[in-house]
Amino acid sequence: MWTSTGDVNIGPDDFKTVASLSLPAGTFVVLVTGEVNNNVTGNVEADCNVTENGFPSIGGFGVQTELTDVGHSVIPASASGIADEQEPFTVNVRCLTLGSNDDNDFVHYDLRLTAFRAGAVVSQ
């Protein structure tokens, strides 16, 4: 099992790599878990992609709320997929904070990226 965690603030109209794994050649089940939090206005708009060697082939997730009257918003985030490469490769979670949140404030990403070697599948 391989694991990487990311605890990053991302400003409006900006994107960053939140978590990254370097994996050996093979087939892996890739999971992203965690939360996205904007505790200033409660308004969260974000988009994340899980990439394999730079290409968004694994999956992704988006989160959006309009809870500005609440003043606090924590949203669970998750994605999963299969990564399969013949050479060593990298899996990244890259997130974008959209600039339309009311006060143009930062969004906090607290994510965990995990990969499990899947092994060969044999039909019966």
C-alpha positions as CSV (number, residue, x, y, z in Angstrom):
1,M,0.0,0.0,0.0
2,W,1.2,3.5,-0.9
3,T,-0.2,6.6,0.8
4,S,0.3,10.4,0.5
5,T,-1.6,13.1,2.3
6,G,-2.1,16.7,1.3
7,D,-3.1,19.6,3.5
8,V,-3.2,22.6,1.2
9,N,-4.9,26.0,0.9
10,I,-5.7,27.1,-2.7
11,G,-6.8,30.6,-3.6
12,P,-9.4,31.5,-6.2
13,D,-8.8,30.7,-9.8
14,D,-5.6,28.8,-8.8
15,F,-4.8,25.1,-8.9
16,K,-2.2,23.0,-7.1
17,T,-1.1,19.4,-6.6
18,V,-2.6,18.3,-3.3
19,A,-1.1,14.8,-3.1
20,S,1.2,12.7,-5.2
21,L,2.4,9.1,-5.4
22,S,5.3,7.5,-7.3
23,L,4.3,3.9,-8.1
24,P,6.2,1.0,-9.7
25,A,4.9,-0.6,-12.8
26,G,1.7,-2.6,-12.3
27,T,-2.0,-2.4,-11.7
28,F,-3.4,-0.4,-8.7
29,V,-6.7,0.5,-7.2
30,V,-6.4,4.3,-6.4
31,L,-8.5,6.0,-3.8
32,V,-8.9,9.6,-2.7
33,T,-10.6,10.4,0.6
34,G,-10.8,13.5,2.7
35,E,-12.6,16.8,2.8
36,V,-12.8,20.3,1.3
37,N,-13.4,23.1,3.6
38,N,-14.1,26.8,3.3
39,N,-14.8,27.9,6.9
40,V,-14.8,31.7,6.2
41,T,-17.9,32.1,4.1
42,G,-19.2,28.5,3.9
43,N,-19.3,28.8,0.1
44,V,-17.1,26.1,-1.6
45,E,-16.6,25.7,-5.3
46,A,-13.8,23.3,-6.3
47,D,-12.8,20.8,-8.9
48,C,-10.2,18.0,-8.5
49,N,-8.7,15.5,-11.0
50,V,-6.8,12.3,-10.2
51,T,-4.2,12.0,-12.9
52,E,-2.0,9.1,-14.1
53,N,1.2,10.4,-15.7
54,G,-0.4,13.8,-16.1
55,F,-3.6,12.6,-17.8
56,P,-7.0,12.7,-16.0
57,S,-7.7,9.0,-16.7
58,I,-8.5,7.8,-13.2
59,G,-11.3,10.0,-12.0
60,G,-12.2,13.2,-10.2
61,F,-14.7,15.0,-8.1
62,G,-16.3,18.4,-7.8
63,V,-17.8,20.1,-4.8
64,Q,-20.0,23.1,-4.6
65,T,-22.2,24.6,-1.9
66,E,-24.1,27.8,-1.5
67,L,-24.1,28.0,2.3
68,T,-22.9,31.6,2.8
69,D,-25.5,32.2,5.5
70,V,-24.2,29.3,7.6
71,G,-20.6,30.6,7.7
72,H,-19.0,27.1,7.7
73,S,-18.8,24.3,5.1
74,V,-16.9,21.0,5.2
75,I,-17.7,18.7,2.4
76,P,-16.5,15.0,2.2
77,A,-14.6,14.3,-1.0
78,S,-13.8,11.0,-2.6
79,A,-12.8,9.4,-5.9
80,S,-11.6,6.0,-7.0
81,G,-10.2,4.3,-10.1
82,I,-7.7,1.8,-11.6
83,A,-4.2,2.8,-12.7
84,D,-2.3,0.4,-14.9
85,E,1.2,1.1,-16.4
86,Q,4.0,-1.0,-17.8
87,E,6.7,1.4,-16.4
88,P,6.9,3.3,-13.1
89,F,4.5,6.2,-13.0
90,T,3.0,9.0,-10.9
91,V,-0.5,9.5,-9.7
92,N,-1.5,13.1,-8.6
93,V,-4.5,14.8,-7.1
94,R,-4.7,18.3,-8.6
95,C,-7.4,20.7,-7.4
96,L,-8.8,24.0,-8.7
97,T,-10.5,26.6,-6.5
98,L,-13.1,28.4,-8.6
99,G,-13.0,32.2,-8.3
100,S,-16.7,32.6,-7.9
101,N,-16.8,32.1,-4.1
102,D,-18.3,35.2,-2.6
103,D,-15.3,36.7,-0.8
104,N,-12.6,35.2,-3.1
105,D,-11.1,33.5,-0.2
106,F,-8.9,30.3,0.0
107,V,-10.4,26.8,0.1
108,H,-8.7,24.2,2.3
109,Y,-8.1,20.7,0.9
110,D,-7.3,17.9,3.3
111,L,-7.0,14.8,1.1
112,R,-5.4,11.3,1.3
113,L,-4.3,9.5,-1.8
114,T,-3.9,5.7,-1.5
115,A,-2.9,3.0,-3.9
116,F,-3.3,-0.7,-3.5
117,R,-1.6,-3.2,-5.8
118,A,-4.4,-5.1,-7.5
119,G,-2.4,-8.0,-8.8
120,A,-3.4,-10.2,-11.7
121,V,-7.0,-11.1,-12.3
122,V,-7.5,-14.8,-13.4
123,S,-10.8,-15.9,-14.8
124,Q,-12.3,-19.1,-13.4
